[in-house]
């Protein structure tokens, strides 16, 4: 099943693509907006220059000679040009150098400009101009949203002239269609690119997700049936084909191993059974008992080896089991045999487990505690989403550097191979394999007293509840 989460490959790829596209589209929209703003500013400068030129060259030149013809007032009023004896620039205002340069470029061929000033202002800073704009808007019945919010003030001073020529041009309101167009264009491109990217990423990640599910299934069941059909891009198809071949080979090796182990078990147990019969003819009772013990030790070691080899391919299904009852049952078995096994605190926890295997793991842990610690205390608790079974003893513990090695096959706490002081060294290894078979883990921890001395060992079997 394809799961779209931020942690999945598809989720991370789509998130990265979406963020990259969002950044690119944001930059693109910003650049288009800036270009549109520059065009509007240029249009306002051209409008201001046109009003100045519309006054007439002769009338403007009259200012240079210090005389103002009678008709200039009417001309300037018609073009809404004002004369100012002082600079119209107010303290703190920011000039627009690009706009000033554009204004000079337009008028330099017709006028001898000494200075030029271009600034932006809010309509609230020019109440008289604002009232005139409001009257015009009322006459044209414009909507309030279409009313200008600011103005551009352009002023020039001709060389030798005492006054400034000042022109105010209202900045048109930003058109809703412009913003809507930019937004719609951005969303459309974004949706198309995201949709195309999603299809491509899905074509790549869908077979990968199916392959992951298949690998997880094979890791749990070792069942090579129902292999995937190659799908997706060429590289992914090659990966699926290679996995199918590897899976089939691993399954064949496991089958060969099971056949071989079955043959070994049969070939060894048959002569061992015959030896049991033959030792009955031995007259020396002590010698006969030693021989019987040796055969029993070989049989037990053989069972452990075969169980360890087969634990990875269990044939029995998981069954919902009440763990506290199972733990109590195993503890009672040892108590009935007179062993020092104590059942501590337990909680009611029901989990799907393979009862036969889990019972064997508990028996191995308790036997190990009795063998090296003389007693065993068993408890069951729910901790951090897991069922935790602890088997504690009061033995000498294990040196810290030896703990990891003790979980390896054929490793014993007592270095001799004497069966009276220990088994073949497979009990903890088998218990660990059974825990991993259930998706859990087995850990060994020394318990220490207040003086730091080791007071025992705790074997912790942790099984996930979810």
N, C-alpha and C positions, 0 to 999 in steps of 0.2 A: 504493500500500500504506500502510495506516494504521500508523504507528509510535508506540508509547507510550513516550516517553522524557521525562526531566525537562526537556529543552529544547523539547519540542514544545508546541503550544498546549494540546492535550488533557492532557498531563502536568502543565503548570503550573496549568491550571484545576483539575484533580482534586487536585493537591497543596494548592492554596490552600483548596479546599472541604473537603478532609479535615482540614487543620490547624484551620480555623475550626470545623468540627463537633466535632473532638476537644476544642478549648478550651471550646466551649459545653457539650458533654456533661460535661466534667470539672467545670465550674462548677456545672452542674445537679446532678451527683452529689454534689458537695461540699455544696451547699445542702441537699439531701435528707438527707445524713448529719448535717449540723449540726442540722437540724430534729428528726431522730430522737434525737440526743444531748440536745437541749433537752427533748424529751418524757420521755426516761429520767430526766433530772435532776429534772424536775418530779414524776415519779412517786415518786422516792426521797424528795423533800421531803415529799410527801403521806404516804408510808409512815411517816416519822419523826414527823410531826405526829399521825398516827393513833395511834401507840404512846403518845405523851404524853397525848392525850385519853383513851385507853383506861384510863389509870391512875385517872381519876375526878377531878372538879373539887374535891370536898371534901378528898380526900387530898392533892392538890397545894396547896391553900390552907393546909393545916396547916403547911407549910413556912414560910409567910409569918409565922406567929406563933411560929416557933422551936420547935415541937413536932413530933415525928414519931410518929404513931400506930403501934401495933404491927403493924397489918395493912399498912402502907406498904411494908415490906420485901418482903412476899410479893407485893404488887401490882406493885411495880417490878420484881421478879425475873421475874414472869410476862410483863411487857411488855418485859423486858430494858432497863430504865431504870436508869442508875447515878447516884449522887449524888457530886459532886466538890467539895471545898472550894475548889479553885483553878480558874482558867480552863483548859479542856482544850487551848487553842490553844498549839501548840509554836512555838519560834523558827524563823523562816524559812518557815512554812507560808503558803500563799496562800488567803485567804478567798474565798468565792463570794458576792458581794453580791446578785446576783439571787436566788439560792436563799435567802439570809437574809431578803430582803424578802418572798419568797413564804411562808416559814415564819411570819413576823410576821403577814402578811395572814390566814393560816388560823387562828392562835391568838389574835389580838388580841381577838376577840369573847368569848373565854372566859377568858383569862388576862391579867394585867397584867404584860407582859414588859418587863423593864428592858434586857436585852442578849440578843443572839442571835448564834450563831457556827455557820457551816456550812463544812466543809472536806472535801477528799478525801484518802484515805490508801491506801497499799498494805497488803495483808493482812500483809505481813512486818513492818510497823510496829506491828501489833496482834496479837501472838502468841496471847494468850488467846482473842481473838475468832476468829482463824484456826483454832485447834484446835476451837472449837465448830462452825464452818462445816464443817470437815473431817469431824467426827463426824456431822453432819446429812447431808452428801453421801454418807457411807458407808452410813448407814441407808437413804437413798433410792436407793442404787446409781446415782448419777449418773456419767456419763462425765467423765474428767478435763478434757476440753475444755469441758465445760459448767460447771465450777467457777468461781466469781467470782474476779476478779483484784484487786479493790479494794473499798473501802467508803466510805460517806458518813457523816461524824460531824456530828450536829446537837446543839447545846447551847443551852439558854436559862437565863436567870437572872431569876427573878421579882423584882419590885420589893420590897425589904425582906428578901428571903430570903438566908441566909448561903451556901447551896450552889448549885451548878449542876446542872441536870438534863441528863444526857448520854444520847443515843441513837445507836446504831451500826446502820446498815442496809447489808447487803451489796449491792454492785452486781452485777447479773446479767451473766454473760459475754455478749459480743456474739453474737447468734444467727447461725449460719452461713447460715441461710436469708435473713436480711436482706442480708448481703454478697452472697450469690449472686444474690438478686433484683435488687439494684441493678446488679450487674455484667451480669446477663443483660438487664435493661431497657436499660442503656446500649449494650451491643453490638447488641441488636436494632434500636434506633433508629438507631444509627450505620450499621449495615449497610443498612437500608432507605433512609436518606437518601443514602448513598454510591452505592448501586445506582441510585436514581432520578437522581442527579446525573450518574452515568457515562453513563446512557442519553441524557440530554439533551445532555451535552457531546459524546458520540460522534455524535449526529445532526447537530451543528453542525460538528464538526471533520472528520468523514469526507469530506464533499464538498469541504471546503477542502483536505484532503490530496490528494484526487484532482485538484483543480484545480491544485495546486502541481506535481504530477507531470506534468500536461498542459502547463503552462507551461514546465517544464524540457525536456520532449520537443520542444516547438515551438521553443524557443530553440536547441536543438542541431540539429534537422533542418529547421526551417521547413516542416514538413509539416502542412497543415491538415486532413488526413483523420482520421476517428475522434474528432470533437469530443464533449465530455461532454454527457450529458443533464442538464437542470436537476434538482436534487435538494436535499433538506434544507429548512431554514426558508425563508420567503419572501425574506428579505434575501439569503441565500446563493444562492437560485435566480436572483434578479436579477443577482447578480454573475457567475454562470456564463453566463447569457444574454448579458450585456454582453461578457464575455471571448470568447465564441464569435463574436460579431459583429466584435469588434476583430481577432481572429485571422484570420477570413475576409478582412477588409479588408486586413490586412497581407500575407497570402499572395497576394491578388490584385495588390497593388502590386508585390510581388516578382516575380510572374509577368510583369506588364507591363514591369518593368525588364529582365528577362532577354530578353523579346522585342525590346525597344527596343535593348538592347546587341547582340543578335545581328544586328539589322538594320544598326546603325551599323558593326559589324565587317565585315559583308559589303559594305556600300556604300562603305566607305573602302578596304578591302583590294583590291577589284576595280580601282579606278582606280590605286592604287599599283602593282599588278602591271602594268598597262598602261604606266605611266610607266617601269618598269624596262625594258620592251621598247623604248620609244621613245628612251631615252637612249643606246641602243646606236648610234643614228644620229648622235650627236654626235661630231664628228671630234676635237675637242680632248680629249685623254685626261685631262688634269688636271681640266678642267671636268666631264667625264663622271664621274670618280671622286668629285668633290664632290657632284654630283647623286645618285649612288648612295648615298653616305654619308647624305645628307639623307633620302632615302626610307627607308633602313634605320633611321635614328633615329626617324622618324615611326612606322614599323611596330613597333619595339620599345616605344615609348611607348604605342602603341595596345594592344599585348599586355598591358602592365603595367596599364593602366586597366581593361581587360576582366577581367583576373585579379583585380584588387582588388575589382571589383564583384561577382564571382561567388564569392569566397572564403567568403562567408557561407552559401552554399547548395551545398556540395560534392556532386557526384554519385557520386564513388567512395567505397566503404566503407573503413573502417579495417582494416588488416591487421597481424598480428603481425610486427614487424620488428626485426631485430638492429641497434640504433642504431650501434654501433661500426663495423659493416661499411658502413652507409650513409654515415657521416661519412668513413670512409677512402676510399670510392668517389668522393665529391664532391671530396675533397682531391686524389686522384690525377688527376682530370680537369684541374684547374688545373696540377698539376705537369707533366702531359703537354704542356701548352701553354707550358711554360717559365716559369710564374709562381712567385713566391717564397712558396709555401704549405708550411708545416711541420705535420705531424701530431704532436701531443703525446701525453700520456698519455690512454688511453681505458680504459673498463671495459665489460665485457659486460653490456648492458642490452637486454632485449626488451620492446617496447611495441607496442600496437595504434595505428598511425598511418596517415595518408594519405601514402603514400610520395612521390607526385608533388609534392604541395604542400610537404612538409617538405624535399624535395630543393631545391625552388625557393627556399625561405627560406634554406637554407644557402648556396646559390650567391649570393644577393643580399648576405648578410652578408660572405662572403669577397670578393666583387667590391668591396664598399664599402671593406673594409679595404685591399685592394690599391690602390684608386684614391686614397685619401687617406693611407695609411700606407706604401705601397710593399711591404708584406709582410703575411702573415697566419699566425697560429699557432692551430690548431684543437685543442681537447681535449674530452673527454667524461668526466663523473664522476657518481656517485650521491650526492646530498646532501639530507638531511632529507626523504626520501620523494619525491624528484624527480630526473629525469634532467636534468643541466645541461650544455649545450653552450656553450662559450666560444670566441669568435673574437676574438683580440687582434691589434692592430697597433702600430706604433711611430711613428704619425703625430702631428700637432700636437694631437689631441684636440678636444674641443668645450667652449666656455665653459659653466660650470655652469648659467647661466640660459638657455642655448639647448638643453639636452639634451632637455627635454620637447617643444619645438617641432620638433626634428629628426625625431620620429616621426610628425609630421603629413604629410598628402599635399602633394606639390609643394614640399617644403622641402629645400634642398640646403645642404651645408656650404660649397660654393663659390658665391657669390651670382650669378655670371654664368650665362647659359643656354647656354654653350658645351658642346656634347656631348662634346668631347674632355676636359673636366675633370669631367664628371659626367653622370648621366642626367637623367630628368625629375623626380627627387625622390620616387619611389614605392617604391624598393627597401626601405627600412627600414619604411615604412608597410605594405607587403605582408608583410614578415617578421613584423611585430607581429600583423597580422590572422591569419596562419597559426598563430602561437603561440596566440592566443586561440581559434582554431578547435579546437585540441586541448586547451583548458582550461588553457593555460599563459600565459606572459608573456614579453615581451622588454624588457630593460633595458640602458641604456648607462651605462658608468662610466669615468671618466678614471683612468689609472694614473699615479702620481706617484713621483718618485725621493726620495732622502733629503733633498734640498734643497727639496722641495715643488713642484718644477717638473713640469709634465705631460710624461709620456714616451710616452703612447699612449692608446689607447681600447680597451675590452673590451666587446663585445656579448655579452650573456648570454641564451641561449634556455633557459627553464626549462619542462619538461614534467612534469606529475604522473605518478607511477608507480602510483597507486591511484585 
